[in-house]
C-alpha cells in the first residue's frame, strides 16, 4: 500500500478526541470515516484509495448499510489512515514509533558496508565476519520475500464476499437444486486457496468465507433431512469461526446447531445451544442474531414444557429485536421480523391455553402478512408454510377442522417440502387422528391428503419425526 501523505495524516487532536476513541473501540467505521472527513479533510474517495477499498463500499459504510468486520480490512484502515493499532484492538503497526526506553540516542558507529572495507580497516577475521553479515542479510531478505507471498488479493476476497452475500439471499427463495453446485464450487475455491499462502489477515478472511459457505451447506443438508451431514458442516462452521475469531459467525453456528437439535427432538440441548450462543451475539456487528437465539431458546423451552421460561425468553427476544442493528449478511443468515413472528407463533402454541393460542394466531397471521407484503426474493416458502401450519394447528385446538383445512390448502400446493415442514405435516396428521377429531370425515380426508403429499418424491426426502407426539401438543 502506498505511504499515506504526511500532509494528510490524522491530527493528534482527532486521535485523542473521546468521540474518535469510542468509535474506534466499537469499530464503528461509518462514524470514523465521517470524523476523518470533517476533522482531517480526508474524503471517502481518498479513504477508499488509502485503505484499498472500493468507493462504493466506503459509501455503504458511511451510510450505515454495511459493517466492516474482517481483520485484514481493519488492518488496512489502520495502516491507510494511520490510526494506531491499539485504538482498533490491533497489535502495534510496523509504522508506529517504538516507545521510548529513556536512553539518550547517540551517533551510531559506522559499520563497514562490505568485506573490502573491513579488510581495509585491518580488522582481524574481517572476511569471516563479512561472510556472516552477508548471510544474515540474505536470510532477512528471504524472510521478507516469504512474508510478502500471497495467493489472494483484495479483489479476490471481495468477490468471495459478494458470492456469499448473493448465495445467502438466493437461498431463501431459489430452488436448492440450483444453489447446491454453486455452493460446492465456492467452497472448493476457498479451500484450495487456504492450502496456499496468504497474509494472516487474508487467511482469517478466507476462513470467515469458508465458515459462511459451510453454513449454507449445513442448511442444505438439514432441509434435505440429512442431519448427520448437517452436523458435520456445522462443526466446520464452528472451527472456521474459532480460527478467524469471528463472533457473528460463531454465534450463528450455535443458532444453527440449536435449530438442528430442535428438529431432532432434543429440545433441552436446543435450548442450551441457543443460550450458549447469546454470549457471542453481543456488541457491534452482531445484527439480529441475539433475537434469533432468544427466539430459538424460547421455542425449545416451550417444546420441553418449561412454559414460564419460554414466555419470559420470548419477551426478551422482542426486546432484542428493537435493539438490533443491521445484519452483516442477508437472506438465510439474517433474521427478518416475519420469521421472528413465525417462531413466536410456534412457541405460544406449544405453551398452550386459550389466551396463548389467541396470541399465537395473531403472531402467525402477522408473519404471513409480513412475508406476503415483502419482496418475493425475500419470501421464504418454508417459513410461510410453517406459519400456515401453526394457524391450522390453532384452529384444531379450537375444534375447527374446516378452518384447519383451509390453512392446510395453502401448504398442499407446494411441489416439495423441507424436512421440517414434512415433520410438521406428519405431526398434524397425528393430531387429526386423535380424539376428538378421529371420527370426523373432514379429518380423515385431511389425513389422507397429508399422507399423499408426504410420501411422494419431495425436497425433504421424507424424514421421520423424532417422536410420535405433535410438535404443538
Buried (B, 14 or more C-beta within 10 A) or exposed (E): EEEBEEEBBBEEEBBEBEEBEEBBEEBBBBBBBBBBBEBBEBBBEBBBBBBBBEBEBBBBBBEEEBBBBBBBBBBBBBBBBBBBBEBBEBEEBEEEEEEEEEEEEEEEEEEBEEBEBBEEEEEEEBEEBBEEBEEEEEEEEEEEEEEEEBBBEBEBBBEBBEBBBBBBBBBBBBEBEEBBEBBBEBBEBBEEBBEEBBBEBBBBBBBBBBBBBBBBBBBBBBBBBBBEBBBBBBBBBBBBBBBBEBBBBBBBBBBBBBBBBBBBBBBEBBBBBBBBBBEBBEEBBBBBBBBBBBBBBBBBBBBBEBBEBBBEBBEBBBEBBEEBEEBBBBBBBBBBBBBBBBBBBBBBBBBBEEEBBEBBBBBBBBBBEBBEEBEEEBBBBBBBBBBBBBBBBBBBBEEBBEBBBEBBEBBBEBEBBBBBBBBBBBBBBBBBEEEEBEEBEEBBEBBEBBEEBBEEEBBBBBBEBBEEEBBBB
